[in-house]
Amino acid sequence: MRRSVPVAAVAAITSAGLLLAGCSGGKGSSEGSGTANAATKGVVNASDAKGGTVTYAISDAPESFDPGNTYYAFIYNFSRLYARPLTTFKPGPGTKGNELTPDLAESMGKPSDGGKTWTYKLRKGVKYDDGSTVTSQDVKYAVERSNFARDTLSLGPNYFQQFLKDNDGGYKGPYKDKSKAGLKSIETPDDQTIVFHLKKPFAEFDYLVSAPQTAPVPQAKDKGADYTKSVLSTGSYKFESYQEGKKLTLVRNPQWSAKTDPLRKQLPDKIVLNLKVAQSTIDKDLQSGNTLVDLAGRGVDGQTQAQLLTDPKEKGNTDNTLGQRLVYTALNTKVKPFDNIECRKAVEYAIDKKAVQTSLGGPIRGELASTVLPTDIDGYQKYDLYPQKYDGDKLDLTEAKKHWAKCGAGKATTTILARNDRQDEVDAATSVIDSLKKIGVTAKIQSYPTSKYFSDYAGVPKFNKKNNVGLIMMQWGSDFPTGYGYLQQILNGKAISQSGNTNLSELDDPEINKLLESAIANTDKAAREKAYAEIDKKTMEQAALVPLTYFKVLMYRSPKATNLVSTSAFSGQYDYLNIGVKK
């Protein structure tokens, strides 16, 4: 595990970052390789060449490959190779990648009943890799298992559970449904048609069904928690082998047809994902061409960053972009002393954001943040309720100490959580600890792997209460590129779950809940965005989290990879649908 980036290296990173910012990038065509930020402007190394192996790597293991039991953007992205949701995003650079398009569905949804009913028609002729035909009943079952069997599949969002009309708490999911009738609020009048009936209008429902939870699952082939080991494919690739914690191998799906899929190209012969590879090794393998893509899309580590940005040739193979993400520290509103708003306000002023920014790699990894919404989400409004003042490099703690005195906690102890395979996150947590010492808070760090962070630790309220977890490090990206897609799962009290929870502050504010519900029902886009800005400010008034940086990723673009585009839709990662091997 690497140490924090030395001060000298950070200085090099910062100055080199200014040089990188000055490289606007080319048009992003097949000639774009070797130009900084080329993949944020267009398609780099565009090619329809077939053959070869595309190799991915990741520093841990994903929580699950089951499209219905995951909540990381990189698996949302990667799973589209073998699982087709009703809608998805077009492979496009930057904000062009936010354009929604039909995938398994033949067209976008048809709303009726004022936006409370949404109807989709499936494309005809789509088959699983075993040759069986995909039906609307399979999509219904996929939604039921992913949203209502939370004791078995707890890791995905629970939007459908919250909004489907007949969910009064009585339906316990398909594994416990003795009647086998399933939800009445999802109708399948024929094999090609699926109808969703909602409690309230949902203006952005086409975005919601882009989640892999709508990728079909045939009930007869479902293995519950073990389905992750052999997902039945509807995409251009299928599972060949899976060695848990080591490697996943995908090969071409012989049942896939371009006639039913205008998005995928099925270029490489094979796709290999190596698991639990050290980030420094991934970085070296990207440069050598042994690995073509870092699956997590979090960017290179600090040591590699300093090397890349001081080498003009290597700098040309980097992409530095926003990805609708925020790095923040969640303050647990249910654990003492942070159940006291004055204590939380003290922390808002006390955490030295500049020091945290440095620990994350400097300004090139994100500007200082003061809002919940990132700057590249519609509805963002610039403001700062807790402005920080500096005397040189020293943070003024006057306001922090004043609010800490008001909260009356005196000398306090707490625990802060971070992911141990994300050294930058551990470094940021260490910086937070150093800051809080100065107002009388002693925090100890507990770190856990990404694969279990939400299922077993940070996302389990009982664990946090038992272990006195008052602070949790988090990096959050939008579920879909709207204010609702960003805010709902981290702020709505109804989103709190007992495992896989992402409302880490456990905030359950009736006014915020109501604003979220009324906003999503409004068909006026401008009115929705105004509401999202209001929700942002009310959250900060509650001091439920400390915004640290508007995260920017710095990725190394392998010269051997084709069809690379850095897309906002998947947190600034490369779009994984059609990456190939340069011949």
C-alpha positions as CSV (number, residue, x, y, z in Angstrom):
1,M,0.0,0.0,0.0
2,R,1.4,3.3,-1.0
3,R,1.8,6.2,1.4
4,S,0.4,9.6,0.9
5,V,1.8,11.5,-2.1
6,P,4.8,13.5,-0.9
7,V,4.5,17.3,-0.9
8,A,7.0,17.6,-3.7
9,A,5.1,15.2,-5.8
10,V,1.8,17.1,-5.2
11,A,3.5,20.3,-6.3
12,A,4.5,18.5,-9.5
13,I,1.0,17.2,-10.0
14,T,-0.6,20.6,-9.5
15,S,1.7,22.4,-12.0
16,A,1.4,19.5,-14.5
17,G,-2.3,19.7,-14.0
18,L,-2.3,23.3,-15.2
19,L,-0.5,22.1,-18.4
20,L,-3.1,19.3,-18.8
21,A,-5.9,21.7,-18.5
22,G,-4.4,23.7,-21.3
23,C,-4.6,20.8,-23.7
24,S,-8.1,21.0,-25.0
25,G,-7.8,17.7,-26.8
26,G,-8.4,16.8,-30.4
27,K,-11.6,16.0,-32.2
28,G,-11.4,12.5,-30.8
29,S,-11.3,10.4,-33.9
30,S,-9.1,7.5,-34.9
31,E,-6.3,10.1,-34.9
32,G,-7.0,11.2,-31.3
33,S,-4.6,8.9,-29.5
34,G,-1.8,10.8,-27.9
35,T,-3.8,13.9,-27.2
36,A,-4.8,14.8,-23.7
37,N,-8.6,14.8,-23.0
38,A,-9.3,13.4,-26.5
39,A,-11.8,10.8,-25.2
40,T,-13.8,13.6,-23.5
41,K,-14.3,15.2,-26.9
42,G,-14.8,12.2,-29.3
43,V,-14.1,8.6,-30.0
44,V,-10.4,7.7,-29.7
45,N,-9.0,5.0,-32.1
46,A,-12.4,4.5,-33.7
47,S,-12.4,1.0,-35.3
48,D,-14.7,-1.9,-36.2
49,A,-11.8,-4.3,-36.2
50,K,-12.8,-7.7,-34.8
51,G,-10.7,-10.2,-32.8
52,G,-8.3,-10.2,-29.9
53,T,-8.8,-10.0,-26.1
54,V,-9.8,-6.9,-24.2
55,T,-8.3,-7.2,-20.6
56,Y,-9.8,-5.3,-17.7
57,A,-8.4,-5.2,-14.1
58,I,-9.7,-3.9,-10.8
59,S,-8.0,-3.4,-7.4
60,D,-10.6,-5.4,-5.5
61,A,-13.6,-7.6,-6.6
62,P,-17.0,-6.1,-7.5
63,E,-19.7,-6.6,-4.9
64,S,-21.6,-8.7,-7.5
65,F,-21.8,-9.3,-11.2
66,D,-25.6,-9.9,-10.8
67,P,-27.2,-6.9,-12.7
68,G,-30.0,-6.9,-10.1
69,N,-27.6,-6.8,-7.1
70,T,-25.1,-4.1,-7.7
71,Y,-24.8,-0.4,-7.2
72,Y,-21.3,0.6,-8.5
73,A,-21.3,2.7,-11.7
74,F,-18.5,0.5,-13.2
75,I,-20.7,-2.6,-13.0
76,Y,-23.7,-0.7,-14.3
77,N,-21.4,0.0,-17.3
78,F,-19.7,-3.4,-17.6
79,S,-22.9,-5.5,-17.1
80,R,-24.3,-4.1,-20.3
81,L,-22.0,-6.4,-22.1
82,Y,-24.1,-9.4,-20.9
83,A,-27.3,-7.8,-19.6
84,R,-29.6,-5.5,-21.5
85,P,-31.8,-3.1,-19.5
86,L,-34.9,-1.5,-21.0
87,T,-33.1,1.7,-21.8
88,T,-29.4,2.7,-21.7
89,F,-27.1,5.5,-22.6
90,K,-25.5,6.0,-26.1
91,P,-21.8,5.6,-26.2
92,G,-20.7,9.2,-26.5
93,P,-18.0,11.5,-25.1
94,G,-18.7,13.8,-22.2
95,T,-22.2,15.0,-21.8
96,K,-23.2,13.4,-25.1
97,G,-23.0,10.1,-23.2
98,N,-26.0,11.3,-21.2
99,E,-28.4,10.7,-24.1
100,L,-30.8,8.0,-23.3
101,T,-31.8,5.4,-25.9
102,P,-33.9,2.3,-26.0
103,D,-32.0,-1.0,-25.4
104,L,-34.1,-4.1,-24.7
105,A,-37.2,-1.9,-25.3
106,E,-37.9,-1.0,-28.9
107,S,-38.7,2.6,-28.0
108,M,-38.8,4.9,-25.0
109,G,-41.7,4.4,-22.5
110,K,-45.2,5.5,-23.2
111,P,-46.6,7.5,-20.2
112,S,-50.3,7.7,-19.4
113,D,-52.4,8.5,-16.4
114,G,-50.5,11.7,-15.9
115,G,-47.2,9.9,-15.7
116,K,-48.2,7.2,-13.2
117,T,-48.3,4.5,-15.8
118,W,-45.4,3.6,-18.2
119,T,-45.6,1.0,-21.0
120,Y,-42.7,-0.5,-22.9
121,K,-42.6,-2.9,-25.8
122,L,-39.6,-5.3,-26.0
123,R,-37.7,-5.9,-29.2
124,K,-38.7,-9.1,-30.9
125,G,-36.3,-11.9,-31.3
126,V,-34.0,-11.2,-28.4
127,K,-32.6,-14.4,-26.9
128,Y,-30.6,-15.6,-23.9
129,D,-27.3,-17.3,-24.5
130,D,-29.0,-20.7,-24.0
131,G,-31.3,-20.0,-27.0
132,S,-34.5,-19.3,-25.1
133,T,-36.5,-16.2,-25.9
134,V,-36.6,-13.2,-23.6
135,T,-40.1,-12.2,-22.4
136,S,-41.7,-9.3,-20.6
137,Q,-42.4,-11.7,-17.7
138,D,-38.6,-12.1,-17.3
139,V,-38.3,-8.3,-16.9
140,K,-41.0,-8.2,-14.4
141,Y,-39.3,-11.0,-12.4
142,A,-36.0,-9.2,-12.6
143,V,-37.5,-6.1,-10.9
144,E,-39.3,-8.2,-8.3
145,R,-36.2,-10.1,-7.2
146,S,-33.9,-7.0,-7.2
147,N,-36.2,-4.7,-5.2
148,F,-38.2,-7.0,-3.0
149,A,-35.9,-9.8,-2.0
150,R,-33.7,-7.5,0.1
151,D,-32.7,-10.2,2.5
152,T,-31.0,-12.0,-0.4
153,L,-30.2,-9.2,-2.9
154,S,-29.6,-6.1,-0.9
155,L,-27.0,-4.2,-2.9
156,G,-29.0,-2.3,-5.5
157,P,-31.2,0.8,-5.2
158,N,-34.8,0.4,-4.1
159,Y,-36.6,2.8,-6.4
160,F,-39.2,0.4,-7.6
161,Q,-40.0,-0.7,-4.1
162,Q,-40.7,2.9,-3.2
163,F,-42.8,3.8,-6.2
164,L,-44.7,0.8,-7.5
165,K,-48.4,1.2,-6.7
166,D,-49.3,-2.0,-4.8
167,N,-46.3,-2.1,-2.5
168,D,-47.9,-1.8,0.9
169,G,-45.3,-3.9,2.6
170,G,-47.2,-7.2,2.0
171,Y,-45.1,-8.4,-0.9
172,K,-42.0,-10.1,0.3
173,G,-40.4,-10.9,-3.1
174,P,-40.4,-13.9,-5.4
175,Y,-38.5,-16.2,-3.2
176,K,-41.2,-16.0,-0.5
177,D,-44.3,-15.4,-2.7
178,K,-46.3,-18.6,-2.3
179,S,-48.9,-17.5,-4.8
180,K,-46.2,-16.9,-7.5
181,A,-48.4,-14.1,-8.9
182,G,-45.9,-11.4,-8.2
183,L,-46.7,-7.7,-8.1
184,K,-50.0,-6.5,-9.5
185,S,-48.4,-3.1,-10.3
186,I,-46.3,-4.7,-13.0
187,E,-48.5,-6.1,-15.8
188,T,-47.4,-8.3,-18.8
189,P,-50.4,-8.5,-21.1
190,D,-48.3,-10.3,-23.7
191,D,-44.7,-11.5,-24.0
192,Q,-43.5,-8.2,-25.6
193,T,-45.3,-5.7,-23.3
194,I,-44.6,-4.6,-19.8
195,V,-46.6,-2.0,-17.9
196,F,-45.5,-0.3,-14.7
197,H,-48.2,1.3,-12.4
198,L,-46.8,3.9,-10.0
199,K,-48.3,5.5,-6.9
200,K,-47.3,8.9,-8.2
201,P,-46.2,10.5,-11.4
202,F,-42.5,9.9,-12.2
203,A,-41.3,12.3,-14.9
204,E,-37.9,10.7,-15.3
205,F,-39.0,7.0,-15.4
206,D,-37.1,6.3,-18.7
207,Y,-33.9,7.0,-16.7
208,L,-35.0,4.7,-13.9
209,V,-35.4,1.7,-16.2
210,S,-31.9,2.2,-17.5
211,A,-30.7,0.5,-14.3
212,P,-29.5,-3.1,-14.8
213,Q,-32.3,-4.2,-12.5
214,T,-34.5,-4.2,-15.6
215,A,-32.3,-6.6,-17.4
216,P,-34.4,-9.8,-17.8
217,V,-33.9,-12.9,-15.6
218,P,-35.8,-16.1,-16.3
219,Q,-37.2,-17.3,-13.0
220,A,-36.3,-21.0,-13.8
221,K,-32.6,-20.1,-14.1
222,D,-32.4,-17.8,-11.1
223,K,-30.0,-19.0,-8.3
224,G,-30.6,-16.1,-5.8
225,A,-27.3,-14.9,-4.4
226,D,-25.4,-17.4,-6.6
227,Y,-26.8,-16.0,-9.8
228,T,-23.7,-13.7,-9.9
229,K,-21.5,-16.7,-10.8
230,S,-23.3,-17.5,-14.1
231,V,-25.6,-14.8,-15.3
232,L,-27.7,-15.7,-18.3
233,S,-26.7,-13.3,-21.1
234,T,-28.9,-11.1,-23.3
235,G,-25.9,-9.0,-24.4
236,S,-23.1,-9.4,-26.9
237,Y,-21.0,-11.5,-24.5
238,K,-21.7,-14.4,-22.1
239,F,-19.9,-15.9,-19.1
240,E,-17.3,-18.5,-20.0
241,S,-15.8,-18.9,-16.6
242,Y,-15.7,-17.2,-13.2
243,Q,-13.1,-17.8,-10.6
244,E,-14.4,-15.9,-7.5
245,G,-11.9,-13.3,-6.4
246,K,-9.6,-14.0,-9.3
247,K,-10.9,-13.7,-12.8
248,L,-14.1,-13.4,-15.0
249,T,-13.9,-14.4,-18.6
250,L,-16.6,-13.4,-21.2
251,V,-16.8,-14.7,-24.7
252,R,-19.0,-13.9,-27.7
253,N,-22.7,-14.8,-27.2
254,P,-23.6,-16.8,-30.3
255,Q,-27.3,-16.0,-29.7
256,W,-26.8,-12.3,-29.9
257,S,-27.9,-10.6,-33.1
258,A,-27.1,-7.1,-34.4
259,K,-30.6,-7.0,-35.9
260,T,-32.0,-6.8,-32.4
261,D,-29.3,-4.6,-31.0
262,P,-28.2,-1.3,-32.7
263,L,-25.8,-0.4,-29.9
264,R,-23.3,-3.2,-29.5
265,K,-20.7,-4.4,-32.1
266,Q,-19.3,-7.6,-30.6
267,L,-15.7,-6.8,-31.6
268,P,-13.2,-8.7,-29.4
269,D,-13.2,-12.5,-29.3
270,K,-12.8,-12.5,-25.5
271,I,-13.1,-10.1,-22.5
272,V,-11.0,-10.9,-19.4
273,L,-11.4,-9.2,-16.1
274,N,-8.6,-9.7,-13.5
275,L,-9.6,-9.1,-9.9
276,K,-7.7,-7.9,-6.9
277,V,-4.8,-6.4,-8.8
278,A,-2.8,-3.7,-7.0
279,Q,-3.5,-0.3,-8.4
280,S,0.1,0.4,-9.1
281,T,0.3,-2.8,-11.1
282,I,-2.9,-1.9,-13.1
283,D,-1.3,1.5,-13.9
284,K,1.9,-0.2,-15.2
285,D,-0.1,-2.7,-17.2
286,L,-2.2,0.0,-18.8
287,Q,1.0,1.7,-20.0
288,S,2.5,-1.5,-21.3
289,G,-0.8,-2.6,-23.0
290,N,-1.1,-5.8,-20.9
291,T,-4.3,-4.3,-19.5
292,L,-6.6,-2.1,-21.7
293,V,-9.1,-0.7,-19.1
294,D,-9.1,-0.1,-15.3
295,L,-12.7,-1.4,-14.6
296,A,-13.4,0.9,-11.6
297,G,-12.6,4.0,-13.6
298,R,-11.3,5.8,-10.5
299,G,-8.0,6.8,-12.2
300,V,-4.4,6.2,-11.6
301,D,-2.7,6.3,-8.2
302,G,-0.7,9.2,-6.9
303,Q,2.7,8.0,-7.9
304,T,1.6,7.2,-11.4
305,Q,-0.2,10.5,-11.6
306,A,3.0,12.5,-10.9
307,Q,4.9,10.5,-13.5
308,L,2.3,10.9,-16.2
309,L,1.8,14.6,-15.8
310,T,5.5,15.4,-16.0
311,D,6.0,13.4,-19.2
312,P,4.5,15.2,-22.2
313,K,4.2,12.0,-24.2
314,E,2.4,10.1,-21.5
315,K,0.3,13.1,-20.5
316,G,-1.1,12.9,-24.0
317,N,-2.7,9.5,-23.2
318,T,-4.7,10.8,-20.2
319,D,-8.3,12.0,-19.8
320,N,-9.2,14.3,-16.9
321,T,-12.9,14.9,-16.5
322,L,-15.8,15.5,-14.2
323,G,-18.1,12.6,-13.7
324,Q,-21.1,13.8,-11.8
325,R,-19.4,12.8,-8.6
326,L,-18.8,14.2,-5.1
327,V,-16.2,13.2,-2.5
328,Y,-17.7,13.8,0.9
329,T,-17.7,12.7,4.6
330,A,-21.2,11.6,5.7
331,L,-22.1,12.6,9.3
332,N,-24.2,10.0,10.9
333,T,-27.2,11.8,12.3
334,K,-28.2,8.8,14.5
335,V,-24.9,8.4,16.4
336,K,-23.6,10.6,19.2
337,P,-22.4,13.3,19.2
338,F,-23.4,13.9,15.6
339,D,-27.1,13.5,16.4
340,N,-26.6,17.1,17.5
341,I,-26.8,19.6,14.7
342,E,-24.3,22.0,16.4
343,C,-21.7,19.2,16.5
344,R,-22.3,18.6,12.8
345,K,-21.9,22.3,12.0
346,A,-18.6,22.3,13.9
347,V,-17.3,19.5,11.7
348,E,-18.4,21.4,8.6
349,Y,-16.0,24.3,9.6
350,A,-13.3,22.0,11.1
351,I,-12.4,19.7,8.2
352,D,-9.6,21.3,6.3
353,K,-10.8,20.7,2.7
354,K,-7.5,22.0,1.2
355,A,-5.6,19.3,3.1
356,V,-8.1,16.7,2.0
357,Q,-7.8,17.9,-1.6
358,T,-4.0,17.5,-1.4
359,S,-4.4,13.9,0.0
360,L,-6.6,13.1,-3.0
361,G,-4.0,14.2,-5.5
362,G,-4.4,18.0,-5.7
363,P,-6.8,20.2,-7.7
364,I,-6.5,18.0,-10.8
365,R,-8.6,15.4,-8.9
366,G,-11.3,17.9,-8.1
367,E,-12.0,21.5,-7.0
368,L,-13.1,22.2,-3.4
369,A,-16.8,21.6,-2.9
370,S,-19.5,23.4,-0.9
371,T,-22.7,21.8,-2.2
372,V,-24.3,18.4,-2.4
373,L,-24.9,18.5,-6.1
374,P,-21.8,18.4,-8.3
375,T,-21.2,21.3,-10.7
376,D,-22.1,19.1,-13.8
377,I,-25.6,18.1,-12.6
378,D,-28.6,20.2,-13.8
379,G,-29.9,22.0,-10.7
380,Y,-26.5,22.9,-9.3
381,Q,-26.3,26.4,-7.7
382,K,-23.1,27.8,-6.3
383,Y,-23.3,28.7,-2.6
384,D,-21.3,28.0,0.6
385,L,-23.1,27.9,4.0
386,Y,-19.9,27.1,5.9
387,P,-17.1,29.2,4.2
388,Q,-13.6,28.3,5.3
389,K,-11.0,31.0,6.0
390,Y,-7.3,30.5,5.8
391,D,-4.3,32.4,7.2
392,G,-1.7,31.2,4.7
393,D,-2.1,27.4,4.8
394,K,-3.7,27.4,8.3
395,L,-7.4,26.9,8.6
396,D,-9.2,29.4,10.9
397,L,-11.1,27.3,13.4
398,T,-13.0,30.1,15.2
399,E,-16.4,29.1,13.8
400,A,-15.7,25.4,14.3
401,K,-14.8,25.8,18.0
402,K,-17.8,28.1,18.6
403,H,-20.3,25.5,17.3
404,W,-18.5,22.7,19.1
405,A,-18.8,24.6,22.3
406,K,-22.6,25.0,21.6
407,C,-23.0,21.3,21.1
408,G,-21.4,20.6,24.5
409,A,-19.8,17.3,23.5
410,G,-16.4,18.2,25.1
411,K,-13.7,15.6,24.3
412,A,-15.4,13.1,22.0
413,T,-14.4,9.9,20.3
414,T,-15.8,8.4,17.1
415,T,-15.0,6.0,14.3
416,I,-14.5,6.9,10.6
417,L,-14.9,4.3,7.8
418,A,-13.0,4.1,4.5
419,R,-12.3,1.5,1.8
420,N,-8.9,-0.1,2.3
421,D,-8.3,-0.8,-1.4
422,R,-8.7,2.9,-2.1
423,Q,-5.6,4.4,-0.7
424,D,-6.6,7.9,-1.6
425,E,-9.8,7.5,0.4
426,V,-7.8,6.2,3.4
427,D,-5.5,9.2,3.0
428,A,-8.5,11.6,2.9
429,A,-9.9,9.9,6.1
430,T,-6.6,10.4,7.8
431,S,-6.7,14.1,6.9
432,V,-10.2,14.4,8.3
433,I,-8.9,12.8,11.6
434,D,-6.1,15.3,11.8
435,S,-8.5,18.2,11.3
436,L,-11.0,17.0,14.0
437,K,-8.2,16.6,16.6
438,K,-8.0,20.4,16.7
439,I,-11.5,20.8,18.1
440,G,-11.3,17.9,20.5
441,V,-12.6,14.9,18.5
442,T,-10.5,11.8,18.5
443,A,-11.4,9.5,15.6
444,K,-10.1,6.1,14.7
445,I,-10.2,4.7,11.2
446,Q,-11.6,1.3,10.3
447,S,-11.2,0.3,6.7
448,Y,-12.9,-2.4,4.7
449,P,-12.8,-3.7,1.1
450,T,-15.0,-2.1,-1.6
451,S,-16.7,-5.4,-2.2
452,K,-18.2,-5.5,1.3
453,Y,-18.2,-1.8,2.2
454,F,-22.0,-1.3,1.8
455,S,-23.2,-4.9,2.3
456,D,-21.4,-5.5,5.6
457,Y,-20.1,-2.3,7.1
458,A,-20.8,1.4,6.0
459,G,-24.1,0.5,4.5
460,V,-25.4,-1.4,7.6
461,P,-27.0,1.0,10.2
462,K,-26.8,-1.6,13.0
463,F,-23.1,-2.0,12.4
464,N,-22.5,1.7,12.5
465,K,-24.5,2.1,15.8
466,K,-22.7,-0.8,17.4
467,N,-19.2,0.5,16.4
468,N,-19.8,4.2,17.1
469,V,-19.4,5.1,13.5
470,G,-20.0,8.8,13.3
471,L,-18.2,9.6,10.0
472,I,-18.1,7.7,6.7
473,M,-16.0,8.4,3.7
474,M,-17.9,8.4,0.5
475,Q,-17.7,9.1,-3.2
476,W,-21.1,9.3,-4.9
477,G,-22.0,9.4,-8.5
478,S,-25.4,10.0,-10.1
479,D,-27.7,7.1,-10.7
480,F,-28.8,9.0,-13.8
481,P,-27.9,12.5,-14.9
482,T,-30.5,14.5,-13.1
483,G,-30.8,16.1,-9.7
484,Y,-33.2,13.3,-8.6
485,G,-30.9,10.6,-9.9
486,Y,-28.2,12.1,-7.8
487,L,-30.0,13.0,-4.6
488,Q,-32.7,10.4,-4.0
489,Q,-30.7,7.5,-2.7
490,I,-28.4,9.5,-0.4
491,L,-31.0,11.8,1.1
492,N,-34.5,10.3,1.1
493,G,-35.4,8.6,4.4
494,K,-37.3,6.0,2.5
495,A,-34.1,4.9,0.8
496,I,-32.5,3.8,4.1
497,S,-32.1,0.1,4.2
498,Q,-30.6,-2.3,6.7
499,S,-27.9,-3.5,4.3
500,G,-26.5,-2.0,1.1
501,N,-27.7,1.4,2.4
502,T,-26.3,4.6,0.7
503,N,-28.1,7.2,2.8
504,L,-25.1,7.0,5.1
505,S,-26.1,10.0,7.1
506,E,-29.4,8.2,7.8
507,L,-31.1,11.5,7.1
508,D,-34.9,11.3,7.3
509,D,-36.1,14.9,7.0
510,P,-39.9,15.1,6.1
511,E,-39.4,18.3,4.2
512,I,-36.6,16.9,2.0
513,N,-38.5,13.7,1.5
514,K,-41.6,15.7,0.4
515,L,-39.6,17.9,-2.0
516,L,-38.0,14.9,-3.7
517,E,-41.4,13.3,-4.2
518,S,-43.1,16.4,-5.5
519,A,-40.1,17.3,-7.8
520,I,-40.1,14.0,-9.6
521,A,-43.8,14.2,-10.3
522,N,-43.4,17.6,-12.0
523,T,-43.2,17.5,-15.8
524,D,-41.6,20.9,-15.9
525,K,-37.9,20.3,-16.1
526,A,-37.0,23.8,-14.9
527,A,-39.2,23.5,-11.9
528,R,-37.6,20.2,-11.0
529,E,-34.1,21.7,-11.2
530,K,-35.2,24.5,-8.9
531,A,-36.5,22.0,-6.4
532,Y,-33.2,20.0,-6.6
533,A,-31.3,23.2,-5.7
534,E,-33.6,23.8,-2.8
535,I,-33.1,20.2,-1.5
536,D,-29.3,20.7,-1.8
537,K,-29.5,23.8,0.5
538,K,-31.8,22.2,3.0
539,T,-29.4,19.2,3.3
540,M,-26.5,21.6,4.0
541,E,-28.6,23.4,6.6
542,Q,-28.9,20.1,8.3
543,A,-25.1,19.6,8.0
544,A,-25.7,16.0,7.1
545,L,-22.5,15.7,5.1
546,V,-19.3,17.6,4.4
547,P,-18.7,18.2,0.7
548,L,-15.0,17.8,0.1
549,T,-14.2,17.9,-3.7
550,Y,-16.1,17.8,-6.9
551,F,-14.3,14.6,-8.1
552,K,-12.4,14.6,-11.3
553,V,-11.0,11.3,-12.6
554,L,-7.5,11.1,-14.2
555,M,-7.4,8.0,-16.4
556,Y,-4.7,6.6,-18.5
557,R,-5.9,5.7,-22.0
558,S,-4.2,2.6,-23.3
559,P,-2.9,3.2,-26.8
560,K,-3.8,-0.4,-27.7
561,A,-7.6,0.1,-27.0
562,T,-10.1,1.2,-29.6
563,N,-13.4,3.1,-29.4
564,L,-12.5,4.9,-26.1
565,V,-14.9,7.6,-25.0
566,S,-15.0,9.1,-21.5
567,T,-18.7,9.4,-20.7
568,S,-20.5,11.4,-18.1
569,A,-23.3,8.8,-17.9
570,F,-21.0,6.4,-16.1
571,S,-19.1,8.8,-13.8
572,G,-16.5,9.8,-16.4
573,Q,-15.4,6.2,-17.0
574,Y,-14.9,4.9,-20.5
575,D,-18.0,3.5,-22.2
576,Y,-17.5,-0.3,-22.1
577,L,-19.9,-1.4,-24.8
578,N,-17.6,-1.5,-27.8
579,I,-14.0,-1.3,-26.7
580,G,-11.8,-3.3,-29.0
581,V,-8.1,-4.1,-29.6
582,K,-6.0,-2.0,-31.9
583,K,-4.6,-4.1,-34.8
